[in-house]
Amino acid sequence: MKKIKRWCLGLIVAVIGLVGYFVVEAASEDVEFTSVSHAGVQHSLLVENEYVYIGKNLKWPGEDLPVIHNVSILTKEGEELDSQNDHIQIELLVDDSQQTQILYGELSDEQTEIVANYEKLQDYQMTEPQMTMVMQVKLKNPQYQYHLDSLNIEYTIDGKTRTQQLPLKNFIFH
């Protein structure tokens, strides 16, 4: 009789543990980056300045913070924006000070220091649940027509590599 009680108790503990594992696993699948800001610039500002820095705030709602391995920009055709694009060049960086909204032209000493402290976005370990991703934009062709669609974010969380597409709303206004 005692063996049956122990066996049943062990079975109940195992079932509760298994159910708990699947509940936690299912909850962690729902965690994704969200955009909490929308910054944009006039097309003319890109024509008039060699570089324009546009900040985009991203939020991670989970408890554990991910490592961002790569972020690429996808065009409306579903292709990755090539760094050698003839029309527009965008480098993605991180502003740990979270102060960048839009920077351009002659930068003040404070702004120059902020830009100098930008980090590369590749293999970036988030240290806070919110970050400012900065798009360093250089317009190569003044006739450029906006054709960017989304950000493709590759990251690792809890030892699992994941990919998420985040819509990139128009940040260049004509």
C-alpha positions as CSV (number, residue, x, y, z in Angstrom):
1,M,0.0,0.0,0.0
2,K,2.9,2.4,0.9
3,K,4.5,1.7,-2.5
4,I,1.3,2.6,-4.3
5,K,1.0,5.9,-2.4
6,R,4.7,6.7,-3.1
7,W,4.3,5.8,-6.7
8,C,1.1,8.0,-7.0
9,L,2.8,10.8,-5.2
10,G,5.8,10.6,-7.5
11,L,3.6,10.5,-10.6
12,I,1.6,13.6,-9.4
13,V,4.9,15.5,-8.7
14,A,6.2,14.5,-12.2
15,V,2.9,15.6,-13.9
16,I,2.9,18.9,-12.0
17,G,6.6,19.5,-13.0
18,L,5.9,18.7,-16.6
19,V,2.8,20.9,-16.8
20,G,4.8,23.7,-15.1
21,Y,7.6,23.4,-17.7
22,F,5.2,23.6,-20.6
23,V,3.4,26.6,-19.1
24,V,6.7,28.5,-18.7
25,E,7.8,27.4,-22.2
26,A,4.6,28.6,-23.7
27,A,4.7,31.9,-21.9
28,S,8.2,32.6,-23.1
29,E,7.2,32.1,-26.7
30,D,4.9,35.1,-26.6
31,V,7.7,37.6,-25.6
32,E,8.8,39.8,-28.5
33,F,10.3,43.2,-29.1
34,T,7.9,46.1,-29.4
35,S,8.5,49.5,-30.9
36,V,7.8,52.2,-28.4
37,S,8.7,55.3,-30.5
38,H,8.4,56.5,-34.0
39,A,10.9,59.1,-35.3
40,G,11.0,60.4,-38.8
41,V,12.7,63.0,-40.9
42,Q,11.8,65.0,-44.0
43,H,13.5,63.8,-47.1
44,S,15.1,67.2,-47.6
45,L,16.9,66.8,-44.2
46,L,18.7,63.8,-45.7
47,V,19.6,65.6,-48.8
48,E,21.0,68.6,-46.9
49,N,23.1,66.5,-44.4
50,E,25.7,63.8,-44.9
51,Y,24.5,61.8,-42.0
52,V,21.3,61.8,-40.0
53,Y,20.9,59.7,-36.8
54,I,17.4,58.5,-36.1
55,G,16.7,56.9,-32.8
56,K,14.1,54.1,-32.5
57,N,13.2,52.8,-29.0
58,L,12.6,49.1,-28.7
59,K,11.2,47.4,-25.6
60,W,11.8,43.8,-24.4
61,P,8.9,42.8,-22.1
62,G,10.5,39.5,-20.8
63,E,12.4,39.1,-17.6
64,D,15.5,37.7,-19.1
65,L,17.3,40.0,-21.6
66,P,18.3,38.7,-25.0
67,V,21.5,38.9,-26.9
68,I,20.9,40.6,-30.3
69,H,23.0,38.9,-32.9
70,N,22.0,40.9,-36.0
71,V,19.4,43.3,-37.2
72,S,18.9,43.8,-40.9
73,I,16.4,46.0,-42.8
74,L,14.1,44.3,-45.2
75,T,12.7,46.0,-48.3
76,K,9.1,45.8,-49.5
77,E,10.3,43.2,-52.0
78,G,11.5,41.0,-49.0
79,E,15.2,41.5,-49.7
80,E,17.8,42.6,-47.2
81,L,19.0,46.1,-47.7
82,D,22.5,45.8,-49.0
83,S,25.2,48.0,-47.4
84,Q,26.3,48.8,-50.9
85,N,22.9,50.1,-52.0
86,D,23.1,52.9,-54.6
87,H,20.3,54.9,-53.0
88,I,20.5,54.8,-49.3
89,Q,23.0,53.5,-46.7
90,I,21.8,52.7,-43.1
91,E,24.1,51.5,-40.3
92,L,22.3,50.2,-37.2
93,L,23.8,51.1,-33.8
94,V,22.9,51.2,-30.2
95,D,22.7,54.3,-28.0
96,D,23.2,53.1,-24.4
97,S,22.4,56.6,-23.1
98,Q,19.0,56.3,-24.8
99,Q,19.2,60.0,-25.7
100,T,19.1,59.9,-29.5
101,Q,15.9,61.0,-31.2
102,I,17.1,62.8,-34.3
103,L,20.6,64.3,-34.8
104,Y,22.0,66.0,-37.9
105,G,24.1,68.8,-39.1
106,E,26.7,70.5,-36.9
107,L,26.6,68.5,-33.6
108,S,27.2,70.1,-30.3
109,D,29.9,68.7,-28.0
110,E,27.3,66.7,-26.1
111,Q,25.8,65.3,-29.2
112,T,29.3,64.4,-30.6
113,E,30.0,62.5,-27.4
114,I,26.7,60.6,-27.7
115,V,27.5,59.6,-31.3
116,A,31.0,58.6,-30.3
117,N,29.6,56.2,-27.7
118,Y,27.3,54.3,-30.0
119,E,27.9,50.6,-30.1
120,K,27.6,48.1,-32.9
121,L,24.4,46.2,-32.8
122,Q,25.9,42.8,-33.6
123,D,26.1,40.5,-30.6
124,Y,24.7,43.2,-28.3
125,Q,23.7,42.0,-24.8
126,M,20.8,44.1,-23.6
127,T,21.3,45.3,-20.1
128,E,17.9,47.0,-19.7
129,P,14.5,46.1,-21.0
130,Q,14.4,49.2,-23.3
131,M,17.0,50.2,-25.8
132,T,17.5,52.9,-28.4
133,M,18.5,51.5,-31.8
134,V,20.0,54.3,-34.0
135,M,19.8,54.3,-37.7
136,Q,22.8,56.2,-39.2
137,V,21.3,57.2,-42.5
138,K,23.2,58.5,-45.5
139,L,21.2,59.3,-48.6
140,K,23.3,58.6,-51.7
141,N,20.6,59.4,-54.3
142,P,18.4,62.5,-53.8
143,Q,15.7,60.9,-56.0
144,Y,15.4,57.9,-53.6
145,Q,11.9,56.6,-53.1
146,Y,11.3,54.9,-49.7
147,H,11.1,51.1,-50.1
148,L,11.9,49.8,-46.6
149,D,9.5,47.5,-44.9
150,S,10.7,45.9,-41.6
151,L,13.5,45.2,-39.2
152,N,14.6,41.5,-39.1
153,I,15.9,40.9,-35.5
154,E,18.0,37.8,-34.8
155,Y,18.5,37.2,-31.1
156,T,19.1,34.5,-28.5
157,I,17.0,34.2,-25.3
158,D,17.2,31.3,-22.9
159,G,19.7,29.5,-25.1
160,K,17.3,29.6,-28.1
161,T,18.0,31.6,-31.2
162,R,14.9,33.4,-32.6
163,T,14.0,35.7,-35.4
164,Q,11.4,38.5,-35.3
165,Q,10.2,40.9,-37.9
166,L,9.2,44.3,-36.7
167,P,7.4,46.7,-39.0
168,L,9.5,49.7,-40.0
169,K,7.0,52.5,-40.4
170,N,8.0,55.3,-42.7
171,F,10.8,57.3,-41.2
172,I,11.5,59.3,-44.3
173,F,8.7,61.8,-45.2
174,H,8.5,63.4,-48.7
